[in-house]
Amino acid sequence: MVSNQDTGMFSSLYLVEYDRYAGNQSVRYLDAALAEHELPSGFRVFRVRGELTDDGSDYANSNLYGTVHSQLIELVDPDMDKAHTTGGIDYAPSAVGEDAYGCMLFEESAITPQGYPSTNFFENASIGFTGLTIAAKDTGGETGTISVSYSDDSKPEISGELALTPTFESFSNASVLTLRASTPILKATEEMQQAQLVIDGSTYMLPFTTVKGDTVSTECFLDPEALSPSSRCELVYPAGMFVLGKTGDETLLSPEVRIPLQADSSMAKIASAGLYANTAYESTTPSVSGVLSCPDGNLRFVQAGGDKLTVHTIDQNNPGHLSSSTSIPVSEGGMDEVVKALPLENNHMFVVTRSAGYPSTTGLWIDLEAKAIASKINLSGMDFWAFGARGSEIVVASRHYGDNPVGGTTLSLLSQNEDGSVSAKHAWTSSAEFIATQNHLLFSQISREGYAVETESIAAFSFDDLARHIASVGTEDFENPFPEDMRPEEYADTVFYINMQRVLLSAAESSDGYAMVFSDILQDEESSSGSELLISFGNDATKRAEVQLPLDNSSNSGVSIGRNGCVAVRSSISIGTAQGTQGLAKTVFYDSETLEAKQSLIAATTAIGSWTSDGSWIDIGRSITNTMNGAGSPLGNESNPIEGPLIHYVLTEPIDTPKTDSEIPQDPSTPPSVDEGQSQGTDPDTNDERSDEAAKHGSLEKQFAQTGDIGASLAILAVSQESWHCMRCEPR
């Protein structure tokens, strides 16, 4: 043992033990083929950091909150950079996919100051050099022989300079900035310095930086309006943020380092952004619907909170302002989550909510003029829903769990009665895979062989036809719906012949066609490419274009088509480790003809946003910057600490724009699109003249219009082995 003379004889040491298959070491491990083997005989080396606290009452380090290479005791495992099995009760942990057990030193193997793992504390020779070489000479028997030697030949000379080089070309508002250091370093824990990001003269504090060897990772989480493609950016690490080396009693700290950065050129340009007044919420993330394009031409969203639901209407001329906020009292313990919202005719809305505590799910018909709940129904017995509307009637597709018939999907029609009660009728189809778009329910014909799942075709059946058929044949017993198999393909509006080993994740429709996202999950290793696929179709089911979506730790959660055909694909993304980064979503905008990615937007949203009539995109959710306590943020003082955080909005500059004037249909005999066929109206509520602090970030005069998608499509990936049946309905 060579001890750390500066902090006590036993403060830092290496513990070496000889293990063999005997006594309490009579354990086994599994090789790559899951075959059992007895634990071999060899030397285990443990790195111990036993420094005490200042008062000597406890260890300064711990395995509870320590990190790799900086904890109380750590196995110096030759396989330590490989993924390991958990072992469990019966087996010792070992490297995944390895046939030989590699967590020990065996004959002719060694740990040196130059290798990895090394005998340097922190795995950093500039800070924790020991000069030790621990070499196994003889192993395999009841006893073993080991050699421990010392040399300072490889001890590095410590320089006071530090260079940090980005490993990336550009970055967005939500990124992990990874840089390579010119020498291995440590983060200085006593100085408590934070990285700073200077964007166009504004400084943002980035509190989450980690260091591993010569790799520095700083997490950047800002609202999208903080950064534009043309921004001038500089990343600053203040002096004293890193430890370069230690010599005796002297600790050498880093100088200030400034690195110019390039903003991602594909980020959407922001026209206006800020916080909506009177939208305070108490939880970590606001419970709101997506932005809904309503029949009267308005954009609205629904917010749940305690004893009320609030329907907010976005000002058509100033999207940074809410023209009205209609509060709807709710009883019976309140509503804590908006699951789904559908705009209906005559200033009504259908909202599915869920309460906290004992989960209960309720469907509410809301009368915006009366500011009251017109009807409600308990939906707690339904599972995996997709919703659509015909007038004020609601069509619900949910998983069928009954015995007669077995499996498949229950199709329910919910209708209001004059006295406010709700009547329900139920029919059944054997298909268990469905997706809802604005006007259609898409049923997938699935075949399965082993782990391979193939979508043969997708039939689009209108909610109008579904409602008409359920009304004519449905029963009033949800557990025992009309048992004759409804078969959609025979009378489907459109049938898409897919024939791919992929599963439909989400879809959207417009007056001109469909956009669908497919996943290749549940495939065997040979057929899986590990990516999602976006395909655009015409209304005649002709494939127009397709593109593989990038693999960036994302999962698709919604599609929307603009008036001019631009396709917005929203995906939930996972970036970094900092608390508050949950709920981030990336929306990528694809060209209407080629599906080439045009621009992207990262925001903290709970559902998909919406298009405006000029082709801009609006998203709502929480403020990323405020959640991460970003100092220097231009939004830093806008959340009322008494009320709580406010809902954040972001509006892009136009993205969905026509390519040429000649491509815009001018023939008045052409049937209007979903956008163009709706009259522009005003909200029934009186205008709220309260000014929004957020409006100071910019406002544009815009007229909102209906788009091809009213919210996030619900993907049901319940793959069954049942044979496909078509839906049999009365012809229209």
C-alpha positions in Angstrom: 0.0 0.0 0.0 1.2 3.5 -0.9 -0.9 5.9 1.1 -1.8 9.5 0.5 0.6 11.3 2.8 -1.3 14.6 2.6 -4.6 13.4 4.1 -3.7 10.5 6.3 -2.2 7.0 6.1 -5.5 5.3 5.3 -7.3 8.0 3.4 -6.6 6.6 0.0 -5.6 3.0 -0.7 -6.0 0.0 -2.8 -7.3 -3.2 -1.3 -6.4 -6.5 -3.1 -8.1 -9.8 -2.3 -7.8 -13.3 -3.8 -11.2 -14.8 -4.6 -11.9 -18.4 -5.5 -14.9 -20.7 -5.8 -15.2 -21.5 -2.1 -17.2 -20.6 1.0 -19.3 -17.5 0.5 -17.7 -17.1 -2.9 -19.3 -20.3 -4.2 -21.3 -18.4 -6.9 -21.6 -18.8 -10.6 -21.8 -16.5 -13.6 -23.5 -16.7 -17.0 -21.7 -16.5 -20.3 -23.0 -15.0 -23.6 -24.9 -18.2 -24.3 -26.4 -18.1 -20.7 -24.5 -21.2 -19.7 -23.5 -21.4 -16.1 -19.8 -21.4 -14.9 -18.2 -21.5 -11.5 -16.5 -18.3 -10.5 -12.8 -18.5 -11.4 -9.9 -17.8 -9.0 -8.2 -14.5 -9.3 -7.4 -11.1 -7.7 -10.0 -8.4 -7.1 -8.7 -4.8 -6.7 -10.7 -2.2 -4.9 -10.0 1.5 -4.9 -10.8 3.1 -1.5 -11.3 6.8 -0.8 -11.5 6.8 3.0 -11.0 10.5 3.8 -13.0 11.8 6.8 -15.1 14.9 7.1 -13.6 18.0 8.7 -14.8 17.0 12.2 -13.8 13.4 11.7 -17.3 12.0 12.4 -17.9 10.3 9.1 -16.4 9.4 5.8 -16.3 12.2 3.3 -17.2 9.9 0.4 -20.1 7.5 -0.1 -21.3 4.9 -2.5 -24.9 6.2 -2.1 -24.3 9.5 -3.8 -20.8 9.0 -5.3 -20.0 8.8 -9.0 -17.8 6.5 -11.0 -14.1 6.9 -9.9 -15.2 9.2 -7.0 -16.8 7.1 -4.2 -15.9 5.4 -1.0 -15.1 2.0 -2.5 -15.0 0.9 -6.1 -14.0 -2.3 -7.8 -11.3 -1.7 -10.4 -12.8 -3.9 -12.9 -10.9 -4.6 -16.2 -14.4 -4.8 -17.8 -15.6 -1.6 -16.2 -16.5 0.2 -19.4 -18.8 -2.7 -20.6 -22.4 -3.1 -19.7 -22.9 -5.7 -16.9 -25.7 -8.1 -15.9 -27.3 -7.4 -12.6 -26.5 -10.9 -11.5 -29.3 -11.2 -9.0 -29.4 -13.7 -6.1 -28.0 -16.7 -8.0 -25.3 -15.3 -10.2 -22.4 -12.9 -10.0 -22.6 -9.8 -12.2 -20.5 -10.1 -15.4 -20.0 -8.2 -18.7 -22.8 -8.6 -21.1 -22.0 -10.8 -24.2 -18.7 -12.0 -22.8 -17.9 -15.7 -22.5 -15.0 -15.3 -20.1 -15.3 -13.7 -16.6 -13.4 -10.5 -16.7 -14.0 -8.8 -13.4 -10.7 -10.0 -11.9 -7.0 -10.0 -12.5 -5.8 -13.3 -13.8 -2.3 -14.6 -14.5 -0.1 -12.2 -16.6 -2.7 -9.3 -16.3 -2.0 -6.0 -14.5 -3.3 -2.6 -13.6 -0.8 0.2 -14.3 -0.7 4.0 -14.1 -0.9 4.1 -17.9 -3.8 1.8 -18.7 -7.5 1.8 -18.2 -8.6 1.1 -15.6 -5.5 2.5 -14.0 -4.1 2.8 -10.5 -4.7 6.6 -10.6 -7.3 7.9 -8.3 -10.2 9.5 -10.2 -8.6 7.8 -13.3 -6.7 11.0 -13.6 -2.9 10.9 -13.4 -2.6 14.7 -13.0 -4.7 14.6 -9.9 -4.5 11.1 -8.4 -1.2 9.6 -9.7 0.0 6.7 -7.5 2.8 5.1 -9.6 1.5 1.7 -8.6 1.5 -1.4 -10.8 -0.5 -4.3 -9.5 0.3 -7.5 -11.5 -1.1 -11.0 -11.1 1.7 -13.6 -11.4 0.0 -16.8 -10.5 -3.8 -17.5 -10.2 -6.1 -20.5 -10.5 -5.2 -22.5 -7.4 -6.1 -22.2 -3.8 -3.6 -19.4 -3.4 -2.2 -16.8 -5.8 0.8 -14.6 -6.2 0.7 -10.9 -6.9 3.4 -8.2 -7.5 3.0 -4.6 -6.4 5.6 -2.1 -7.6 6.1 1.7 -7.7 7.6 4.0 -10.3 7.1 7.7 -11.1 8.4 7.4 -14.7 5.0 8.1 -16.1 4.1 10.9 -13.7 2.8 13.8 -15.9 4.0 17.4 -15.7 1.0 19.5 -14.8 0.3 22.5 -17.1 -1.8 25.5 -16.1 -3.4 25.6 -19.5 -6.7 24.1 -20.7 -8.3 23.9 -24.1 -11.9 22.6 -24.7 -12.9 21.5 -28.2 -16.6 20.9 -29.1 -17.3 17.4 -30.4 -20.4 18.8 -32.3 -20.8 21.2 -35.2 -23.9 23.0 -34.0 -26.4 23.0 -31.1 -30.1 23.8 -30.5 -31.9 25.2 -27.5 -32.1 21.8 -25.9 -28.7 20.0 -26.2 -26.0 18.3 -24.3 -22.8 20.2 -25.2 -19.9 17.7 -25.2 -16.4 19.0 -25.4 -13.0 17.3 -25.4 -10.4 18.6 -22.9 -6.7 18.9 -23.7 -5.9 17.1 -20.5 -8.0 14.9 -18.1 -9.6 17.2 -15.5 -12.0 17.1 -12.5 -14.9 19.5 -11.7 -13.9 21.7 -8.8 -16.6 20.9 -6.2 -15.6 23.7 -3.7 -15.8 26.6 -6.2 -19.4 25.8 -7.3 -18.9 27.5 -10.6 -21.4 27.2 -13.4 -21.0 27.3 -17.2 -22.4 30.3 -19.0 -23.9 30.6 -22.4 -23.8 34.0 -24.0 -26.4 34.4 -26.8 -26.5 37.7 -28.6 -25.4 39.5 -25.5 -27.7 37.8 -23.0 -26.2 35.4 -20.5 -27.8 32.1 -19.4 -26.4 30.1 -16.6 -26.1 26.3 -17.3 -25.9 24.6 -13.9 -25.5 21.0 -15.0 -21.9 20.1 -16.1 -20.3 16.7 -15.6 -16.7 15.6 -16.2 -15.4 12.1 -17.1 -11.7 12.0 -17.8 -11.1 14.4 -20.7 -14.8 14.7 -21.6 -16.9 17.6 -20.4 -20.7 17.6 -20.8 -22.8 20.6 -20.2 -26.6 20.4 -20.4 -28.3 23.4 -22.2 -32.0 23.8 -21.8 -33.6 27.0 -23.0 -36.9 28.1 -24.5 -36.7 28.1 -28.3 -37.0 31.9 -28.5 -33.7 32.3 -26.7 -31.7 31.0 -29.8 -32.1 31.6 -33.5 -30.1 30.1 -36.4 -28.2 33.4 -36.8 -27.4 33.9 -33.1 -23.9 34.7 -32.0 -23.0 32.3 -29.2 -20.2 31.7 -26.8 -19.8 29.1 -24.1 -17.9 30.3 -21.1 -16.4 28.2 -18.3 -15.3 30.5 -15.5 -11.8 30.4 -14.0 -11.6 27.8 -11.2 -14.4 25.6 -12.5 -12.0 22.6 -13.1 -9.1 21.0 -11.3 -6.1 20.5 -13.6 -3.8 18.8 -11.1 -2.6 18.5 -7.5 1.0 18.7 -6.2 1.4 18.3 -2.5 -0.7 21.0 -0.8 -1.3 22.9 -4.1 -4.4 22.5 -6.2 -4.1 23.9 -9.7 -7.4 25.3 -11.0 -8.4 26.0 -14.6 -8.3 29.5 -16.2 -11.4 30.9 -17.9 -12.2 29.2 -21.1 -14.4 30.7 -23.9 -15.6 28.7 -26.8 -17.5 30.2 -29.8 -20.5 28.0 -30.8 -22.6 27.7 -34.0 -26.4 27.6 -33.6 -28.3 24.9 -35.5 -29.4 26.3 -38.9 -32.4 24.0 -39.1 -34.1 25.6 -36.0 -37.4 27.2 -36.8 -37.3 31.0 -36.6 -39.5 32.3 -33.8 -41.9 35.2 -34.5 -43.4 35.5 -31.0 -43.1 33.8 -27.6 -43.9 34.4 -23.9 -46.2 33.5 -21.1 -50.0 33.6 -21.0 -51.4 35.5 -18.1 -54.0 33.8 -15.9 -52.8 30.3 -16.7 -51.0 29.5 -13.4 -50.6 25.9 -12.6 -49.3 24.1 -9.5 -47.7 20.8 -10.8 -44.4 20.4 -12.5 -46.1 20.3 -15.9 -49.4 22.1 -16.9 -52.2 19.7 -17.7 -53.4 21.1 -21.0 -54.7 19.7 -24.3 -53.1 20.4 -27.6 -53.9 23.5 -29.5 -57.4 22.8 -31.0 -58.6 24.3 -34.3 -62.3 24.9 -33.8 -65.2 25.1 -36.3 -65.6 28.8 -35.6 -62.1 29.5 -36.8 -60.6 30.0 -33.3 -57.6 28.2 -31.7 -58.3 27.0 -28.2 -56.7 24.8 -25.5 -58.2 23.3 -22.4 -56.5 23.5 -19.0 -57.3 21.3 -16.0 -56.8 22.4 -12.5 -58.5 21.4 -9.3 -62.2 22.3 -9.3 -62.4 23.8 -12.8 -61.6 23.3 -16.4 -60.6 26.4 -18.3 -61.0 26.8 -22.1 -58.6 29.4 -23.3 -59.1 31.2 -26.7 -56.0 32.5 -28.4 -56.4 36.0 -29.8 -56.5 35.7 -33.6 -54.6 39.0 -34.2 -52.1 38.7 -31.3 -51.2 35.1 -30.4 -49.4 36.4 -27.3 -52.7 37.3 -25.8 -55.7 35.2 -24.8 -58.9 36.8 -26.0 -60.9 34.9 -23.4 -60.6 32.3 -20.7 -63.9 30.4 -19.9 -63.8 28.6 -16.6 -66.1 25.6 -16.2 -66.7 24.5 -12.6 -66.4 20.7 -12.0 -67.3 18.8 -8.9 -66.6 15.3 -7.5 -63.0 15.9 -6.5 -61.9 17.9 -9.5 -60.1 17.1 -12.7 -56.3 16.9 -12.8 -55.5 15.8 -16.3 -56.8 16.6 -19.8 -56.7 13.3 -21.7 -58.3 14.4 -24.9 -60.3 17.3 -26.3 -62.5 17.5 -29.4 -64.1 20.7 -30.8 -67.7 20.2 -31.6 -70.3 22.3 -33.5 -72.2 25.2 -32.0 -69.5 26.3 -29.6 -69.4 23.0 -27.8 -66.5 20.8 -26.9 -66.0 17.3 -25.7 -63.2 16.9 -23.1 -61.9 13.7 -21.5 -60.4 14.3 -18.1 -58.9 12.2 -15.4 -58.9 12.8 -11.6 -56.0 12.2 -9.3 -56.0 9.8 -6.3 -58.3 7.0 -7.2 -58.2 7.2 -11.0 -61.5 8.0 -12.7 -62.0 9.1 -16.3 -64.9 11.3 -17.4 -66.2 12.5 -20.7 -67.7 16.0 -20.6 -69.7 17.9 -23.1 -68.9 21.6 -22.5 -71.2 24.5 -23.6 -68.9 27.4 -24.1 -71.7 30.0 -24.3 -73.4 28.8 -21.1 -70.0 28.2 -19.5 -71.3 24.9 -18.1 -71.1 21.2 -18.5 -74.0 20.1 -20.6 -73.6 16.3 -20.1 -71.1 13.8 -18.8 -70.3 10.1 -18.8 -68.0 7.8 -16.9 -65.4 6.3 -19.2 -63.4 4.5 -16.5 -64.3 1.1 -17.9 -62.8 1.8 -21.3 -59.2 1.3 -22.2 -56.9 2.5 -25.1 -59.3 5.0 -26.6 -59.5 6.8 -29.9 -62.2 9.5 -30.3 -64.1 11.1 -33.2 -67.2 13.2 -33.6 -70.3 13.3 -35.7 -72.1 16.5 -34.8 -72.4 16.4 -31.0 -72.2 12.6 -31.0 -68.9 10.9 -29.9 -67.5 7.7 -31.4 -65.1 5.9 -29.1 -62.9 3.0 -30.0 -61.6 1.0 -27.0 -60.1 -2.4 -26.3 -62.7 -5.1 -25.8 -62.0 -7.4 -22.8 -65.3 -9.4 -22.8 -65.7 -13.1 -23.3 -68.4 -12.9 -26.0 -67.0 -12.0 -28.4 -63.3 -12.4 -27.5 -60.7 -9.6 -28.0 -61.0 -7.0 -30.7 -62.3 -3.5 -30.3 -65.5 -2.1 -28.9 -67.0 0.8 -30.9 -69.2 3.0 -28.8 -71.6 5.9 -29.8 -72.2 8.4 -27.1 -75.3 10.7 -27.6 -76.7 13.5 -25.5 -80.3 13.4 -24.5 -82.5 16.4 -24.0 -82.4 16.1 -20.2 -78.6 16.1 -20.2 -78.2 12.4 -19.7 -76.1 10.3 -22.1 -77.1 7.3 -24.1 -74.5 4.8 -25.3 -74.6 2.0 -27.9 -71.9 -0.5 -28.5 -70.8 -2.6 -31.5 -67.7 -4.7 -32.1 -64.9 -5.5 -34.6 -62.3 -8.2 -34.3 -59.5 -5.8 -35.3 -57.5 -4.6 -32.3 -55.3 -2.0 -34.0 -56.7 1.5 -34.6 -55.7 5.1 -35.0 -57.9 8.2 -35.0 -57.4 11.1 -37.4 -59.8 14.1 -37.7 -62.6 12.4 -39.6 -61.6 8.8 -39.8 -60.8 5.7 -37.8 -57.9 3.7 -39.3 -58.0 0.0 -38.9 -54.8 -2.0 -39.5 -54.7 -5.5 -41.0 -51.9 -7.2 -39.1 -50.2 -10.5 -39.7 -47.6 -11.9 -37.3 -44.9 -14.6 -37.6 -42.8 -15.0 -34.5 -41.5 -11.6 -33.5 -42.1 -10.2 -37.0 -45.2 -8.0 -37.4 -46.4 -7.0 -40.8 -49.1 -4.4 -41.6 -50.7 -5.6 -44.8 -53.3 -2.8 -45.2 -55.0 0.1 -43.5 -58.6 0.9 -44.0 -59.9 4.5 -43.3 -63.5 4.4 -42.2 -65.3 7.7 -41.6 -66.7 8.5 -38.1 -70.0 9.4 -39.8 -70.4 5.9 -41.2 -69.3 4.4 -37.9 -71.8 6.4 -36.0 -74.6 5.6 -38.4 -73.9 1.8 -38.2 -73.5 1.7 -34.4 -76.8 3.6 -34.0 -78.6 1.1 -36.1 -77.3 -2.2 -34.6 -75.5 -1.4 -31.3 -76.5 -2.7 -27.9 -76.7 -0.8 -24.6 -74.4 -3.2 -22.8 -70.7 -2.2 -23.0 -69.6 -5.7 -21.8 -71.7 -7.4 -24.5 -71.7 -5.2 -27.6 -73.4 -6.2 -30.9 -71.4 -9.4 -31.5 -71.5 -9.5 -35.3 -68.1 -8.5 -36.6 -68.1 -5.0 -38.2 -65.9 -5.1 -41.2 -64.4 -1.8 -42.3 -62.6 -2.6 -45.5 -65.6 -3.3 -47.7 -67.1 0.2 -47.2 -63.9 2.1 -46.3 -63.4 5.5 -47.8 -59.8 4.5 -48.6 -57.7 1.4 -48.3 -53.9 1.7 -48.1 -51.9 -1.4 -49.1 -48.8 -1.3 -46.9 -47.2 -4.7 -46.9 -44.3 -3.7 -44.5 -43.0 -5.2 -41.3 -43.9 -2.1 -39.5 -46.7 -0.9 -37.2 -48.7 2.3 -37.6 -47.8 4.7 -34.8 -49.8 7.9 -35.7 -51.5 9.5 -38.6 -53.1 12.7 -39.8 -55.3 13.7 -42.7 -56.0 16.8 -44.7 -58.3 17.5 -47.7 -55.5 16.4 -49.9 -54.3 13.1 -48.3 -52.7 11.4 -45.3 -49.4 11.3 -43.5 -48.6 8.2 -41.5 -45.7 7.3 -39.2 -44.7 3.7 -38.9 -42.5 2.0 -36.3 -40.6 -1.2 -36.8 -40.8 -2.3 -33.1 -41.4 -5.9 -32.3 -39.4 -7.1 -35.2 -36.7 -9.7 -35.3 -33.1 -8.6 -35.3 -32.6 -9.2 -39.1 -35.6 -7.3 -40.2 -35.4 -4.4 -37.8 -33.7 -1.2 -38.9 -34.5 0.5 -35.6 -36.2 3.6 -37.1 -39.5 5.1 -37.8 -40.8 5.8 -41.3 -42.9 8.8 -42.5 -45.1 8.2 -45.6 -47.4 10.6 -47.4 -50.4 9.3 -49.4 -52.9 10.9 -51.7 -56.6 10.4 -51.0 -56.5 7.7 -53.6 -54.0 5.8 -51.4 -51.1 6.5 -53.8 -47.8 6.7 -52.0 -46.3 10.1 -52.7 -43.0 10.0 -50.7 -41.4 8.4 -47.7 -38.5 9.2 -45.4 -36.8 7.5 -42.4 -37.1 9.6 -39.3 -33.8 10.1 -37.4 -32.9 8.0 -34.4 -32.4 10.6 -31.6 -33.9 9.0 -28.4 -37.4 10.0 -29.5 -40.8 8.4 -29.7 -43.4 9.6 -32.1 -46.5 11.2 -30.5 -48.4 13.1 -33.2 -48.7 14.3 -36.8 -50.3 17.3 -38.4 -50.7 18.5 -42.0 -50.7 22.1 -42.9 -52.9 23.8 -45.5 -50.1 23.7 -48.1 -49.1 20.1 -47.3 -46.2 20.6 -44.9 -46.1 17.7 -42.4 -45.3 18.3 -38.7 -44.2 15.3 -36.8 -44.0 15.6 -33.0 -41.8 13.3 -31.0 -41.2 13.0 -27.3 -37.4 13.2 -26.7 -35.0 12.3 -24.0 -32.0 14.6 -23.5 -29.6 14.9 -20.6 -30.2 13.9 -17.0 -31.1 17.2 -15.3 -34.4 17.3 -13.3 -36.9 19.3 -15.3 -35.9 18.0 -18.7 -38.8 15.6 -18.8 -41.6 16.4 -21.2 -39.5 17.8 -24.0 -40.8 17.4 -27.5 -39.3 18.0 -30.9 -41.5 18.9 -33.8 -39.9 18.4 -37.3 -41.4 20.0 -40.3 -41.2 18.1 -43.6 -41.6 19.3 -47.2 -45.0 18.6 -48.6 -43.7 16.9 -51.8 -40.3 15.4 -50.9 -40.7 15.0 -47.1 -37.3 16.5 -46.8 -36.8 17.9 -43.2 -37.1 21.7 -43.4 -37.0 23.0 -39.9 -37.4 21.8 -36.3 -38.7 23.1 -32.9 -37.9 21.8 -29.4 -40.3 22.9 -26.7 -41.8 21.5 -23.4 -45.2 20.6 -24.6 -47.8 18.0 -23.5 -49.5 17.6 -26.9 -49.1 18.5 -30.6 -49.5 22.1 -31.6 -51.4 23.6 -34.5 -51.0 25.5 -37.8 -52.1 29.0 -38.4 -53.6 30.2 -41.7 -50.3 31.8 -42.8 -48.4 28.5 -42.2 -46.9 29.4 -38.8 -46.8 26.8 -36.0 -47.9 27.4 -32.4 -47.0 25.3 -29.4 -48.0 25.6 -25.8 -46.6 24.0 -22.6 -44.2 25.1 -19.8 -41.2 27.4 -20.0 -38.0 25.3 -20.2 -35.8 28.2 -19.1 -37.9 29.0 -16.0 -38.1 25.4 -15.0 -34.3 25.1 -15.2 -33.9 28.4 -13.3 -31.9 29.9 -16.1 -30.4 33.1 -14.9 -30.3 35.9 -17.4 -33.4 34.7 -19.1 -35.6 37.4 -20.6 -38.5 35.5 -19.2 -37.0 35.2 -15.7 -39.4 37.5 -13.8 -42.7 36.7 -15.6 -44.0 33.8 -13.4 -45.9 35.1 -10.5 -44.3 33.2 -7.5 -47.7 33.5 -5.6 -49.8 32.1 -8.5 -47.2 29.6 -9.7 -45.7 29.2 -13.2 -47.6 30.2 -16.3 -48.2 28.4 -19.6 -45.6 29.3 -22.2 -46.4 29.7 -25.9 -44.1 29.8 -29.0 -45.1 30.9 -32.5 -42.8 30.3 -35.4 -42.5 32.4 -38.6 -44.4 30.8 -41.5 -43.2 27.3 -42.4 -46.1 25.8 -44.4 -46.0 28.1 -47.4 -47.0 27.5 -51.0 -44.2 26.8 -53.4 -45.7 29.0 -56.2 -49.0 30.8 -56.7 -49.9 28.4 -59.5 -49.9 25.5 -57.1 -52.7 27.1 -55.0 -56.2 25.8 -56.3 -58.2 28.7 -57.6 -61.2 26.8 -59.0 -64.3 27.8 -57.0 -65.9 24.5 -57.8 -63.1 22.6 -56.0 -64.5 21.3 -52.6 -63.1 23.4 -49.8 -60.4 21.9 -47.6 -60.8 21.4 -43.9 -59.1 24.8 -43.4 -61.0 26.8 -46.0 -64.4 25.3 -45.5 -64.9 26.8 -42.0 -66.2 30.3 -41.3 -64.2 32.7 -39.4 -65.9 33.7 -36.2 -65.4 35.2 -32.8 -65.4 33.6 -29.4 -68.8 33.8 -27.6 -67.2 35.1 -24.5 -66.6 38.7 -24.0 -63.1 39.8 -24.8 -60.7 39.8 -21.9 -58.8 43.1 -22.1 -56.2 41.9 -19.6 -52.8 42.5 -21.2 -50.3 39.7 -21.2 -46.8 40.4 -20.0 -45.7 37.9 -22.6 -46.9 40.0 -25.5 -43.8 42.2 -25.1 -41.8 39.4 -26.8 -43.5 40.2 -30.1 -46.9 39.9 -31.7 -48.0 39.3 -35.3 -51.4 39.9 -36.8 -52.5 36.5 -37.8 -55.8 34.9 -38.7 -56.1 31.3 -37.5 -57.8 28.6 -39.5 -58.7 25.0 -39.3 -56.0 22.5 -40.2 -55.9 18.9 -41.0 -55.3 17.6 -37.5 -57.1 18.7 -34.3 -54.6 17.2 -31.9 -52.3 14.4 -31.2 -53.4 11.1 -32.8 -53.7 8.2 -30.4 -51.6 5.2 -31.5 -52.7 1.9 -30.3 -50.0 -0.7 -30.7 -51.9 -3.7 -29.4 -50.8 -6.4 -31.9 -53.1 -9.4 -32.0 -52.8 -12.7 -33.8 -56.4 -12.7 -34.7 -57.4 -12.9 -38.4 -58.4 -9.7 -40.1 -62.0 -9.0 -40.8 -63.6 -6.2 -42.8 -66.3 -4.1 -41.4 -69.8 -4.7 -42.7 -72.0 -1.7 -42.7 -75.0 -0.4 -44.6 -73.8 1.6 -47.7 -74.2 5.3 -47.6 
